[in-house]
Amino acid sequence: MLFISLPMQYLHAIGTFQGALLAAMLLFSAGVNNAGRIMGVWCLFQAFYFCSPLIVVHADDTFFANLIGWGYFVPASFGAFLYLYFRSSIIKKSFHIKDCIHATPLLLCLLLNIDFLFSTPAEKINIANNALHKENILLLTQIIMFVQAFFYLALSVKLITKSGRHARDTLSNFNPKIFTWLWIVLSLYAGMFLTETVSIIIGANYSLGIVSDLIAFTLIYSVSMAQWRKPNLFTIDNLSETPTKVLNSTTKPQYFDSQTKTKLLENIVQYMEDEQPYLESELTLDALAKYTNLSSHHLSEILNQQANKNFYQFVNEYRIKTVCSQISSNPNERLFDLALSAGFSSKSTFNAVFKQFKGMTPSQYRKQLKLDSE
């Protein structure tokens, strides 16, 4: 009989129970969005993966032995789940039937092991307990698992990088910490599969296998719980999937020399100071371009090349300057009220942006002002 230590059995039992519970919460609770449902299915798959060794240990030659093996190959879907979850969370893209192509790695693993999966319960138990699975099939299956893991890791890196750049270039109101947390989640995912890869390379190292399972347990279930509590956990409002096409096919491109760009920047700055469009919480690159009679492309180019700032930095500098001025002149006013009047849309965004620009929280800044004035 396959030996799994009692602590490991408890870990897998807890993982199975929590996965099933979180899956039910995310799939059947009211108000859950598409990202939550994707995470719910991922939790269900994770629960099945965690219960797989328990089935081998406790099934004997019973009906449940028919389930042996099916959960072994579930990690071949984790990369796709991660990418689809990120995509749906950040830009709210719906799941389409064509996205079923992302199930290809898992289906390949199942097809390669079809003989084992449909063996009799007694044969499955014998193969699992005595490691009699065909080595060439096992090796190919492991290669597929790790290739998909790092392929989707690369896709996720590209998605987050592109989305972050697009948000900073076109939006003025989003919480920059969202991207910090996305990178942390992605790093944990990479660590999980790197640990598992090293474990297999050096000969199925038991300790590294436990570490990999613990990372998976922590990563997927902590994100799932956060997703259930806050459906728009990683959502960037008004962020499109691809950058806005600012020049159509019938528009003749315009090229400005350095002197013209400098003059245009002066006009933009003058407009910001006179009209204060940054007080609009939903101000975007397209809106400011319309106000200043420029294309979005040219406005972005001028800000980046002449002001050395992206749109997000350019607009929020004005907002932070306004808030700091108001804190100085109205020391007893609620900070969040000042933030709203300066164009910020939420407390979390205000706090994150303020600390990013000033290196301290708004409360710390106010205290510092009081100390300096004494």
Residue, then its C-alpha position, 0 to 999 in steps of 0.5 A: m500500500l502506498f505510504i503517506s505520512l499521517p500529517m500529509q494525509y491531514l494536509h491533503a484532507i484539509g486541502t480537499f475540504q477547503g477546495a470544495l468549500l471555496a468552489a461552492m462559495l464562488l460558484f453558487s454565491a450571488g454577485v460572483n463575477n466571471a473571474g470568481r467562477i474561474m477561480g471556483v472551478w480552479c478550487l474544485f480541480q485543486a480539491f480533486y488533486f489534493c484528494s488523489p493520494l487519499i483515494v489511493v491510501h483508503a480506496d482498497d479494491t472498491f468503487f472509489a479506486n476507479l477515481i485513482g489517477w484522474g486527479y494526478f494530471v489536474p496540475a496540467s490545467f493550473g497554468a491555464f486557470l491562472y492566465l484566464y483568471f488574471r485576464s478576466s480579473i484585470i480587464k473583465k474579459s468573458f469566457h468564450i467557447k474558443d477558450c476551451i483550447h486552454a484545456t489542451p495540456l490537460l486533455l493530452c495528459l489524460l489521453l497519454n494515460i488513458d490505459f491506466l485511467f480505465s484500468t480495473p481498480a485492482e490494477k490501478i492500486n497495483i500500479a500506484n503502489n508499486a510505481l509500475h507506470k510506463e516511464n516514457i509515458l510518465l516522462l512525457t506527461q511531466i514534460i507537458m505539465f511543466v511546459q504548460a506551466f511556464f508557457y502560461l507563466a510567460l503569457s501571464v507576465k506579458l498580460i500583467t506587463k501590458s495591462g500595467r503599461h496601458a493603465r499608466d498610459t491611459l487612466s488616471n484613477f486606479n490603485p497601483k497596488i493591484f499590480t504589486w499583488l498580481w506580481i506577488v501571486l505570479s511569483l508564488y505560482a512560479g515558485m510552486f512549479l519551480t519547486e516541483t520541477v527541482s523535486i522531480i529532477i533530483g528524484a522525487n524529493y519528498s520535502l520539496g514536494i511538501v513545499s510545493d503543495l503548501i505553496a499551492f494550498t496557500l496561493i490558490y485558497s488565499v486568493s479564492m477567499a479574497q476573491w469571494r470577499k471582494p469580487n473586483l479584487f484585481t479589476i482595473d476599471n475602464l481598462s480595455e483589453t488592447p490599447t485604444k487605436v488613436l489613429n484610424s486608417t484614413t488619418k494621415p499621421q502628423y509629426f511634430d518637431s521638438q519645438t512644437k512639442t514643447k509648445l504643445l506641452e506648455n498649452i497642456v500644462q496651461y489647460m490643466e492649471d486653468e481648467q483643472p480637468y484632473l478634478e474629474s475622477e474619470l479623466t482618461l487620456d482620450a478625454l484630455a486629448k479631446y479637451t486639448n484638441l490632440s489625438s490620444h497618440h500625440l498627447s501620450e507622446i508629448l507627455n512621455q517625451q517632453a514631460n518624461k511622465n506617463f498620463y497617470q503620473f502627469v494627472n496625479e501630480y496635480r491631484i496630490k499637489t491639490v490635496c497637500s495644499q488643502i491639508s495645509s489650509n484645512p488641517n481638520e478636514r477629513l482626508f478622504d473628503l479632500a481626496l474626493s474633491a481632488g479627483f480621487s475615486s476611492k480611499s484605497t487608490f488615494n492612499a496608495v497614490f499618495k504614498q507612491f508620490k510622497g513616500m508616506t501616508p496622508s495621515q503621516y504627511r498631516k502629522q509631519l506638517k503639524l510637527d513642522s509648524e510647532 
